[in-house]
Amino acid sequence: MSLITKTETQARGFALYVGISEQEAQAAGLSLAQLAQELRQRVAELVPQKANETYAAIALAPVNTAGSNLAITRLALHEPKATRAIAPAPQATKPAKGIVVDLIRRRLFVDGRSANLTSKEFELLAFLIENEGSTVTRSQIAGISERCGEAKLNSRTIDVHVRRLRSKISGYEDIVRTARGSGYRFDKHPDVLIEEL
């Protein structure tokens, strides 16, 4: 069977998303890693010259994530149709109060409105969230530049970025706390909802 499309393209491979949990695989007498290896070996048997042209990834999600195993796998591995299919939440008559940090789409909402953070501002907040409950030094924060693909920050510019971030989350500035002489920290906060897969 050949693939026919309207534009000039060429099929170069395929992805097979398998919605089987580790528990379901174990009930069948093997692990997900073993199942993936078996499938890779089958491809090697069918097309021996392409034995080294396969790649397997296991999809991880927090315990009790809602949805079918297949849907979660497609989302976790960023399958394009699955990520496009995520419908925005229906609009309530009153916007939700508080901060929503969407770590998947790299966005932040304040009282239902996008805060329009720059990449560096978002990475700064995400880094503090990743280190929740711990004071992060300015030198540690300087390392987020690599995540943004920008020049390394110095202490002064870090303080400027923190000030700009706080101005964009007006009313909730206290979620980014200053540890005098040390750096900054983020602690669990009742007004902050963190969305992650």
N, C-alpha and C positions, 0 to 999 in steps of 0.2 A: 504494500500500500504506500503510495507516495503522498507527500503533503503538498497541497496546492493552495497558494495564497494569492491575493491581488497584487501585493507588492513583491519585489524581487528579494526573496529571502531564502534561506536554506536551513533545514532542520539540522542541528548540530548535537543533539542529545535529548534526554528527557529526564523529568523528575517524577518519582513515584512516591507519593505521600501515603504512609501507612498509619492508620489510626489504631494502634495496639498499645495498651499500657504495659508496663513492666510486669505487673501482676498477671495480666492476661497471657503474656508470653511465658511466664513461669508456670502458669497452669497448664500450658501446652508442653512443658518440659524443657524450656530453653529461656535464655535472656534476650532482651532486645538487641544487644550487641551481637549475640550469636545468630539471631535471625537476620540482621543486616549483613553479617559475614556470609551466611548461606546464600543470600540473594546476590551478593557480589560474586561468589564462586559460580553461581548459575550463569551469570552474564559472561564470566570467563570461559565457561564451557561452551556457550553458544557462539561467542565471538572471541576466540583465544587471543588474537592480536591486540585486543583492547582490554586485556585483563587488568592493566594498570590505569585505565581511564575511567574508574568509578570512584565515587565519593559518597560516604554515608554520614548523616548527621542525626543525632538523637535530639528530639524536641523536649525541652524541659519547661514545666509550668508549675506555679505554686500549687500545693495540695488544695483540693476542693475548688479549683477553677471551673467555672460553669462552661458547659458546651461538650460536644462529642469529642472523642479522642482525635478524630480526623480533622475537625474544625480547629481544635487547639494546635495540632501539629502544623497545619497550613499557616496559621497565624504566627506561631513561634518561629517558623522558618521563613517568614515574610513572603509567602506565595502571593504574587501580585493580585490575582482575582480575589483572594481572601481578604487582603488588606483594603482593597477598594470597596469590598462589600460591607465594611463596618459602617453602619448608619449612625449619623449623629443622634444623640439623645434627644427625645422630644422636648421642645421648649416649654418650660413651666410658665405659668402666668407671672410669677415673680422669679427673677434670677436667683440661683442658689447663692447663699452668703458664704464667704470664705475663699480659700485658695484651693485650686485643683492643679496638681502638677502631673502632666501626662508625660511620663518618661519614655513611652513608646514613640510618640509623635514629636517629642521635644518641644512641648508647648506648656504655657502656664496661664491659668485663668484666675482673675480676681473678680469675685462677685458676678461670675458668668461672662465677663468680658476678657478677651485676650489681652495679656499684658505686653505683647510684642517685644519680648526680650531678645537681645542680640544673642548670637551663639555663645559668646563668652559669658554673658550674664546667666544664661541657662545652665551652661556647664559648671559655673561657679556654684549655683544653687544645687544642681544635681550632685556635685562632689560633696557638698556639706550634708546632703540627705544620705548619701552612701555611707558617710561617717557619722550618722546620727548618734547624738549623745557624747561625742568626743570633740574636744577642741582641735581644730585643724590650724596648723601654723601657716604663716604667710608663705614660707618656702614650699610647703606642701601644695598650697593653692597655686603657686606659680607653675606647677607641673601641668595644670589643666590646659595650658596653651597648646600642648601637643594634641589634645583632644579637639581643639578648635582649628588646628593648622595655622596658628599665628605665632608671632614672636613671643618669647618668654616674658612673663609679667615681672615687674619689680614691686616692692612693698607699696610704693606710692600709688601705682596704677591699680593694684589690688584694692586699696581703700576707695579709689575713685569708682571702680566697678561695683563694689559693695554699696556705695552711696547711691549709684544710679539704679541698682537692683531694688534697693529699699524704696526709692522714689516711685518705682513702677508698681510696687505692691502696697501703695499707700493705705494705711489703716491696719496693716499686718506686718509692719517693719520689724516687729520684735521676733519674728520667726528666725531672722538672721541675727544671732546674738554676738556681741563683741566680748571676747575674753581679753581684758586689758593686758597689753604687753605680750600676748601670746598669739592671738589670731581670731578666728570666728568659729561658731558652732551652730548646729541645728538640733533642736530637741523635739521629740514628738509633741504635736500641738493640736488641740481640738478643732482649730479652724483650718487645718491643712489635710486635704485628701490626696494621697499619692497613688496614681494609677500606674500599674506596671503589670506585664504579662507574667 
